[in-house]
Structure formats: structure tokens, C-alpha cells
Amino acid sequence: MSNYSPTAADYRFLLDHHPEVFADRGAARTVLGQLAGGGDALNTEQRLGALATNYRVGGNPPMAKSPIPPGPGTGQDGNFDPAFAALCVDCKPNEPCCMTAGTVMDFADPSRRIEWPATGDKPATRLLIVAKDVRGEMLSGKVRIRGEGRDCMTGHPRRSLFLAQGATMRDTLVSRSGADLEVGYPKTVGTALAMKDFVPEQALLFLMVVDTITSSAAMVAGSGGMTVTPVQCVGEGSMTQAFRVVPFPYFEASGDATVSVGVHFQTTGIGGNASIAGNLTGKYGPLDISGAAKAVATPSSGRGQPSPGEAPGIIGTIASIIGNFSESVSLASPKPGRIVDRTGFGSGVRFDMALKLAGTGIKLEAKKASPDLEARLGSLETSLTMTATGKLDVVDLAAQVMLSPAGARLVQEARATMASKSNAVRGEVRAEVSVSAQGKLTHKIDSNRSVLIPANAPADFESEDMSSEFGGKLTVRGEAMIRLHVEGEIWIVSAEAGVQGTLHTGWIWEMKVDAEKKRKKRYYFEGLKARATGYVRMGATSSHSNSARSRDLEDYSSSRKVTVTQQGPSFTAGDRNWNDPNAKRSELESEGAVYVLLSPTVERVTSAAPPWSNY
């Protein structure tokens, strides 16, 4: 029976260097954190007891002495300790120690492998595999891990082995004799399938295939998988190198289709419908891209929408269109709790997107005797056009930003009161942006080529024959009309041109091939600004009180009783063209304060601002 009492430092060393000795590493990490935070003697004793139990349940005999080696060589300072190495096995600096060799190979094709020690100027440390099998909620491929060497003699309670770790799996210890492991890839691929409430799933599957082939950003986004690391008595040199296995979803596709996507943005949320018709066939992982594909997507109402994030390719562009414009509608909407009856008012904009999809001979294959993959590509074409109609209502926003609190309340209350035709309040309260769209985004390839997906180099396959046609500009133009007139209170306001002169504002998506033959894309919003050039109060005294109609809507509350009162002596100031903000300005043309109703992406658009991102 050992009389040695392990310390917190002993358990910390084991967790840092040999975590496999614990039955529950997470619990060990938590308890060690509690010990580091201090406490009384009783708590310390209880926590050390919990660590001892965790260590014993892991299958280890009681510690006879501290596992911390004397002097350097603990791995914390990177120094090799010959004395400690001699206790283990005959280890030498910068040479394999207990684990002398190892291999990670594709189970489906053993010629596809990476090996320890990893040598050369650019050692191969990543293996790409094709994931086409279904395991629970994952797509998966399989690898075989094997090692050669001998057991450690001391300082490690188990033989030399491998530690396999991945986001889709629990940490797994693999003995030197080897094992076959599944490497998972999530079937749900983030932004793409999150958009199936807006774009039919059959079209999304095809676009996911397209983006996997054509987008280097998509390649980087797919770099999950499993890490395999040798674990041994002394880690030194190339045998400490961690290897990665990265699965790619299997795909093949052929055929063509037309997709219609209708999305409407309203003050209360997003809705719409979509359809696809064509003869697409193929697979994305286990999911069929069916022949004679016909589907309908009906988005639910509410404020939920796909986040554009940094999603690559054409899917990212569609997500950006829906997400960014929905955000603009949200910013223009009234704040929760504001007392205003919006009966008959509010934002209502509809986008109709037309997608053309076509491809032949598209297929993912594992490259024999290589850790790389390659995609076969006969031809490919995607194009996106869009129309837009409707109005973005910004009355409440304009009143809040441009007017005094009293003026803003007057506009909001008058607007609510004027919802009922029986009211005696006269005036015109309008602040709206009418939208329209123009332009086209196109990517066309007709090369009958193979696209290399490299395991150990950047996904740099951009070349001229990958883009026989690529680029375009899609613009949603916005023309603003602002008229604020309540009885004798008149605010003279004009909308300012957008930063690019696209009427008063614009939402712009662009694609291009740059000087380095890289495909790029970007989005920017021009913002919405207004200039207040005058104010008139005409002599009037009036008071009107009535109960406005009430409606129970999720985004706002009603004002059930509204009183509008104006009084004061007769005087005028400002521009006689107050009733026509678009009329030629008089002496106030260059005067007046400018107010930012919606902020632009950048104050000035240039060839580099906002920056371009990888397609």
C-alpha cells in the first residue's frame, strides 16, 4: 500500500500531459480550478479525494510517487531531459521515442495516407476523405490508424498510443495496435439549410454542390474533422506532430432548373413563397437531388431570418439579400412600446428572385495515392436576377431623429389620428422609401476540367478557365419621399442622395474577378440621410380629440385616445416650396442640418471600401 499522498500539482501535471488517466477529464479540470481558487482545509481534502477517485476509476493503481519528473523535460519549457528520458526508454533528441512510426489511411483506399514521422519542407499532415455514409445526424467517412513502437517503461501508466479528438466525437484513445474510426461531418450545413424556409431544399442542395467546387471560402469553412496526436513517454521532434482528417460531403449533380423565390418584408416579419422546376439529379451526401425537381417553400412569419454572416458563394449572397434588407426594415420600425396606431401604415416590400441553375458531369472523387480530393466538372452555370417593389416606411424613425421630442410626438399622434377618416386633423405625414431593383449576378464555367481540393496547401484553384463568365452588380434602388405637415405645423425636409448617387439610397451586391484572378464579392448599404431646410408655423388654434381604432399587432400598440393641439401667433419661416421636397430649392438650398436616418456601411465607397471578401 502506497503511503504517498498526491498533491494538486501532481494531478495538474497528469491532466496537462496524460489526460487519458482520468475517467472524467472535465470533472478533473473543474476540481483543479476550484483548488486553484483556494478554500479551507476541509474543502481542499474533499477535492483531492474527488481527484483521487476520478484517477482510480480511470483504471490506475495508487500513485507511489509524484509523476512530475525532476528538472526540465516536463514539456512546459520545450527542453529535452536526458535523465528523465533514460528512465523511460532509450530516447534521443529530435528522434521518435516510444512511438517510432504511425499511419492514418483512408479506410476505403489504403493508398491514400499520411505517415509519422512527418518529414520534408512541407510535411503532409492532413488527409481529406469523402463522407457519404450516415451515422446518426452526421455524414461520415472512415479512417484506419496504426502505430509502431514499444511501451513506455515509466512516467506513463499506459502504453504509447494515439489521442483522437474532433468536434463531432468524444475524445478517443487508440492503442498502438490500431483502430478504425468514423470521422463525422454535420448533415446540417449552417446557413445553407437554414434557408430552406426561403429557398427550396432541392435548389439549396445544388447550390451547396456549386459552392463546394467554386468557392475557396467554402473550402476553408469545411475544415473541421478529427485531430490525431501521438501520446508517449517523451514527446520530441516530428512524432509530436498532430495530424488532421477532414471529411467532405460526397456530391454529384447534373441537369438544369429554374427557381423562383418571393420574399416579402413587412413591419411584422418576413414571409413569402418559392418554387423550383427542372430535371436536376444527383446527391449531396445521402440526400437526393431528385429528377423533375419540384418543390414549394413557404416561410413563416416573424422576425427570424438567415444571418448573412460570412457565408461563401451564391448561397451567401442570397442570405445577404434576405438578412440585410430584413435588418433595414427592422431599423425603420418603431421601438417596442411606442404609443402609435400604425393602422394602414407600415413597411411592405417584396423581392422576387429568379435563379437559373445548370450543370453537367459534377462529381467529387478521392484522388488515388494522395491525401487530396478532386471535383470533376463538365460545365456549370448559375445566375441571379431580382425585381423589387414596395415601400419602406420611416415616418417614426424620421420624426424621432429629426424633430424635437414635442414635434415627434405631434407627428406620431397626428398620424394615428388621421387613420380615421372622421378626424378633423388636416395634413400630410409621409416618410417612405420606394424600392426597385436592377442587375444580374452570373457565374458560368465551361471547361470540362478537374478541380483539385488540396489537403496540405491553400485551396487556390482560381484560374481563368474557372470563370468563363463571372461578376455583375445587383442594386436595390431607394427613392425617398418625406413630407411632414400637421395642421399649421410644417417641416420642410428633402432626402439626400446616397453615397453613390443611387437616388437617395441603395443596397448593392457586387461580384468580380480581381487582378490576381481571384473571385470576390461584397455588399454595402448607402444609408439614408435627410436635410431639414425649413419650418413653418401658420397661425392656427385647433384641438381635436377622438378615439382612434385599436388593433392588436405583435409589433406595436394602439393609442386609443389622441388629442392634437396647435396654437400661437401667425408667422412663417423657410421655403415656400414646403409641400414639394423635390422642388427646386430657394435660398435655403445649401443650408439646413443633415440627419442620418439609417447609417451607411461606409461613408465613401471606393474600389477597396468596403473590402471585398472571397467568393
N, C-alpha and C positions, 0 to 999 in steps of 0.2 A: 504494500500500500504506500503510495507516494505521500510524503509529508509536504510537498511543495504547494504553496498557495498562489495560483496565478494572479497577476495584477491586471489592472485595466490596460496598461501598456502592452502586456502580452496579448490580450485579446485584440487590441487595436492593430498590432503587428500582423496577426493572423488574418484579420479582416482585410487589411490592405494588400497582403501578399499571398494569402492562401484562403480566399473566401469560401472555397468549397468545403472547408471543415465544419462550417456551421449548417445546422439543419434549416435555419431561417435567417438569411443574411440581413433582411430588412429589420427584423427584431433586434439583431445584434447591433446594427448601426444606430437604432433608436436608443437602446440602453447605453451605449457608449457616449452618445450625445448627452444623455441625462447625467452620466458620471462626470462629463466634462463641465457641466453646469454647476457642479458642487452639490452639497447636501449634507445631512448629518450622517453619523456613523451607521445607524440602522439602515438608512436608505442605501448607503454605499454597499453594505453587506448583502442586502437583498438583491441589488442589481448585479453584483458579482456572482451571486448564486444563480441568477437567471442566465447569465452568460455561460456559466459552467454547465448548466442543464442543456442549453442550446448546443454547446460544443459536444457534450456527451451523446445527445440524440443524433448528432451528425455521424456517429459511429466511431468515435475516437476514444482511446484509453486516457485515463487521467494524465495530466502533464507532470512529468518527473522533474522538469526544469524549464526555464524560460526558453521560448523558441527564438528570442531575439539574439542573433549572432553577435559576438564581441567585435567592436571596432566597425570599420566600414564594410560595405558589402551587403547592407540591408536593402539595397536598391533605391534608397532615398537620395544618395549623392551620386549615383551613377558609377561609383568606383568598384573595381573588381577586387575581391578579398581572397587572396590565395589560401590563407589559413582556413577560412570557412569553406572554400571550395574543396580543400583536401579532406575535410570531414565528410563531404557528400560523396563525391566521386572524383576521378582524376580530370578536373576541368581546367581548361586553359583560356586565356583571354581571347575574345573575338572568334571562338570556335564553338560549334554545337557541343552541348554538355550532355545531360541525361537523354534528351530528345535529340537524336542525331539526324533525322530526316522525317519528312512528312509530305502528304499529298492530299489535296482536295480536288475531286474529279466529278464531272457530270455523270450522274448515275445512268443516264440514257446513252452516253457516248464517252467511255473512259479515255478516249484520245484527247478530250477537252479537259485540261487540268492545269493547276498551279502547284508549285512544289517549294518546300523548305529544304535547305536554306534558300532564301530569295537572293539571287546574285545579279551582278551586272549594273550598268549605269542606270538603267530604267527597269528595275525588277518587276516582274509580273506578280501583282498582289491581289488582283480582282478577277473573278470569274463570273461571267454573265450566263444565265441559264434561262430556258424557256419555261414559263409557268402555264400549264394548261389543265392540270388536274384540280379538282375541287376538294378541299378539306375544310369542312365547316363553312365559315364565312370567308375563307381565303382561297385564292388561286395558289397553286404550289408547284414547285419542281423539286427534284431530289438530288442530293449530292452524297458522295461516299468519302469519308475521312479515314485516313490510315496514317500510322506513325511507326518509326523505328527507333530503338534505343534501349535503355535499361532503367531500372528503378533507382530512385534516389535512396541513399543509404541512411541519411539523417536529415533533420531540418524540414522534412515534409512527410506527413503521415501517410501519404498515398503514393502510388507510382506516378511517373511522369505521364501527363495526359493533356487533353485539349479542353478549352472552355469555349463553348458556342453560345453567342448572345445575339438577340435580334428583337426588333420592336414587336414582331408577331409571334414570339415564342418565349418560353421561360428559359432562363439560363440553364444550360445543359453541359454536364461533364462527360467527355468522350474519352474512353480508355485508349491507350496507345495501340491496342489491337484493332481499334476502329469501330465505326458505326455508320449507318445510313440515316441521314436526317432530311426532313422536309423543310424547304425554305418557302415561306409564305409571302404572298402579295395580296393586299386587300382588294376584294372584288369591288367595293365601293370606292370610286376614284375621285373623291373630293368634289371640286367644283363641277366636274362634268355631269355625273349622275345626279348631283344636287339640282341640276337644271331640268330634270325630266318633267317637272311641272310646267315648264315653258316650251321646251323643245322635245318632240317625240323621241323616245329612247332609241329607236332604230337609227335615227339620224345621228344621235349622240354617239352611238357605238361606232358608226362610220367615221365621224369626226375624231373620235379618240384614236382610231387607227391612223388617220391622216396626221394628226398632231404628233403621234409617236414617231412617225417616219420623218416628218419635215421640220420639227421644232427641236433645236438643240436645248432650249429651255426645258422642254418636256423630258429630254434625256436626263438632265440634271435632277429634275423633280422626281424621277423614278429611282433615285439612288438610295434605296432603303436596304433591305435584305438582312444578311446574317454576318457576324464577325466571328472568326475562329482564331484563337490565340493559344500558343503552346504554354503550358504551365509546368514548371520543373523546379529543381532544387536551386540552381543558379541560372538566372536569365542573362544572357550575354550575346551580343552580336546579332547576326541575321536570324537566329532562332527565336528572338523575341518579337519578330515582325507579325503583326496581326494581318490576316487575310480576310477579304470580304467576298461574299457570294451575293450577287444581285439578280433577282428574278425579273423578267419582263413578261407581261401578259402575251400569250400567243395571239396572233391575228392573221386573218386573210380576208380579202374583200374584192368584190368585182361588181360591176353594174352601174346604174345611174338612178337618180331620184330627184324630184323637186320637193322642196319643203316650204310650207307657208307657216309663218309664225306671227300671230297677232297678240300684242300685249297692250293693255290699256292701264294707264296710271291715273288714279283718282285720289282725291284727298283722303278717302277712307281706305285705300290699299291698292293692290295690283291684281289684275285678272286678265283673262284672255283665252285664246284657244290656238291650237296648232294642228297641222296635218302633214302627212308625208305620203307620197305615191311614187312608185317606181319598181325597179326589179333588182334592188341591191341583194347580194348574197354574201355570206362569209361568216366569220366568227371573231369574237373578241373574248379570249379565254374560253370559257364554256358557253358563253352567251351567243345565240344565233342571231346573225343579221339576216333576216328572213327574205326569201324571194317575194316578189309582188308586195313589198312592204307598204302597209297602210296602217296608220295609227292616228289617234287624236289625243292631244294633251290639253287638259283644262285646268289652269292654275286656280288655286283657291284664293279667296280674297284675304285681305290683311296686309300688314306692312312687311312681311317676310319677302326677301328677295336674295338671289345669289350674290355673294360678295365677289367683286371682280378680282380682288387680291392681285397676285402676280401670275395668274393662270396663263399658260402659254397658248400659242396657236389661235385658230379660229374660234375654238370654244371660249378662250379667254376674252376674245373681242366681243362675242355675243353676251357673255356675262358682264362685261364692262358696260355695254349699251344699256342693259336692263338695270344693273346695280347703280350706275352713276346717275341715270335720269331719275330713278326712283328716289335717290338721295336729294336731287334738286326739288322734286315735288315735296318731299318731307320738309326741307328747309323753308319752302314757301308757305307751308301750312301754319295755322295758328298754334300757339303754345297751348298745352293742356290747361284747362281751367279758365281760359279767357272767356269772358261773357260776350258772346256774339252769336246771333242767329244766322247761319250760313244757308238758309233756305234759298234754293235757286242759284247759289254761288258755289264755287269750288273749282279745283283743277280737274280737267278731263282731257287727257292726251292719249292718242292711240298710235302705236308704231306697228307697221306691217312689214315684216322682213321676208324676203324671198331668197332661199338658199338653193343653189344648184350644186349637186354632188355627182361626180362621175369618176370611175377608176377601173383599171384592168390589171390583172396579174400582181396584186399586192399580197405579200406573204412574208412572215417572219421565220427565219431559219437559224439554227445553230451552226456556226462555222466549224467544220471538222478540224481536229488537231490544233485548235486555237481557243483562247478564252473569250473571243469576240462573238457577236451576233451580226447578222446581216439581214436587211429587208430587200426583197425583190420588188421591183416597181416597174410596171409597164407604162402606165400613164395615170395622171391624176388631175382633177380639176375641181376647185371649189370657188364659188363666187357668192357675194352677199350684197344685195341691194335693199333699200328701205324707203318707205314713204312714212310721213308723219303728219298728223292733223290734230287740231285741238288747241286748247288754251291752258296756260299755267297761270293760276290766279295768285296774285301777290299783293292784294289790297291790304290785308292785315300787316304783312311784312313792311310794305311801303309806309303805311301810317305809323307803325311803331318806330321805324328807322328815321324817317324824315321829319315828322311833326313833333310838336311839344306833346307832353302827356295829355293835356286838355284837348289839343287838336286831334290826337289819335283816338281818344275816346269819342269825340264828336263824330268822326268818320265811321268808326265801328258801330256806334249806336244808330247813326242815320242809315247805315247800310242794313242793319237789322230791321229798322222801322220801315224802310222802303220796300221790304219784302212783301208787305201787304199793300195792295193797291188802294185800300181805303185810307191810307195815311195821307196827311196833307203836306208832309215834308217834300219839298221840291229839290232837285239837284241831280248830279250825276257822279257816282262813285265808281271809278273803274281803274284797275291797275292789273294788267294782264299781259302775257307774252304769248302771241300766236306762233305756232311752230310749223315748220315744213322741213323736209329732208331731201337731200340730193347726193349723188355719188355712188361709187361702187368699189368694193374690195375684191381683188381677184388673185388666186394662186393657181398657176397651171404648169404642169410638168409633162413632157412627152419625150422621155429619154430612154426607156427600156433598159434600166440600169440596176445595179445593186448598191444599196446604201449601207456602208459599214457602221455598225454601232460598236465602238471600241471599248474594251474593258479597262485598259490601262493608259488611256490618253484622252484628252478632251474630245467631246462629241463634235468634231469640227469637220462636218461633211458639206459645208456650204460651198457650192461651185455653180458656175453659170448654167450647167445642164440640169440643176435642181430647180431652176426658175425660168422657164421659157417665157413666163409672164407672171409678174408679182408686183403688187402695190395697189395704190389707189387712195382715195380720200372720201370719207363719208361724213357729211356735215348735217347736223340738225340746226337750222337757222331759226332765230327767235326775233320777232318784231314786237316791241313793247308799246303799249298804249297806256298812258297814265293820265287820268282826269279825276281830280278831287274837288267837288263843288257841292256844298251843302247850304241850301238857302242863300244867305248873304256871305257865307264864308267860302272863299275861292283860293286854292293853292295852285300856282302856275308852275307846272313841272314838265320837263322834257326828258325822254330817255336818251342816254349817251350811247354812242357807237361802241361795239365790242372792241376788244384789244386788236383784233384782226380786221375790224371794219365789217364784220358779218352782220349787217343790220345792227341790232342792239346787243345781241349775244349769240353764242353758238356753242354746240357740243361737237367736238371734232375727233374722229378716229382716223389715223393715218398708218400706212404700211409702205415700206420702201426697201430696196437693196442698197446698202451703203457702199462706200469706196472700197471696202475690204471684202465685198461680195457676201456680206452678212445680211440676213433678212431681219428687219427691225420693225417695231410698231410703237405707237404712243397714242395717248388720249389727253385732251385738255379741254377745259371749260373756260369760256371767255369772261365769265362773270356778268353781273347785271348792275349797271350804275345809272343814276338819275340826277339831273341838275334842277334844283329849285331856283327859279328865276324871278318869282314874284308872289305877292299875296294881296288879296283884295278883301276888305270887309265893307259891304254895302249896307247903308242904314236900314236896319230892319229889327223888329222885335216880334218874335213869334215863339209860341210854346205849343208843342203837340205831344199828347200823351195817349198811348194806346197799348193794348196787349198784343204783342206780336205772336205769330204762330210758333208753337213749340214742336220740336222734333227730337226724338231720342236717337242720336247718332253717336257712334263709338268715339269719334274724333273731336267732338265739341259739345258744348252745352248751349241752351237757348236762353235768351233774355226775354222774359215773359211780360215785362212792363218797361217801356222805354220812354223817356222824356228828352226832347231835343229843344234847347233854348238858345237863342242868339239875341243879343241886344247891343246897342252902342250907337254913337253918332255916325253920320254918313261921312265916309272918306274912302279914297281909293289910292292904291299904290301898285306899281308893277306894270304889266304888259296888257294892252287891250286885246291881245290875241289869246287870252287865258283859256278860251274854250277850245283851242286847237293847238295842242302841244307840238304838232308837227308843222305849224305855220312858220313863216319866216320871222325870226326874232327881231325885235327892235333894238332900242338902246341897251337892253339887258342881255343881248346875245352872248357876250363873253363873261357875263357876271353870274353870280349865284353859286351857292355851295353845291359840291358834288357829293352824293351819298352812295355808298356801296350797299346795294340790297343783297346781292349774292357775290361772294368773293371769287375771283378768277383763280385758275390753277397757278398761273404765273402772271406777273404784271405786264410782261412783254414777251411775246412769242418770238423765238429765233430758231435757227436751224438746230440749235443744241438745247433750247429750253422750251418746254420741259424736256428732260432727257429721253432718249429712245431706249427701249428695252428689247431683249431678244424675242423674236417671234416664237 
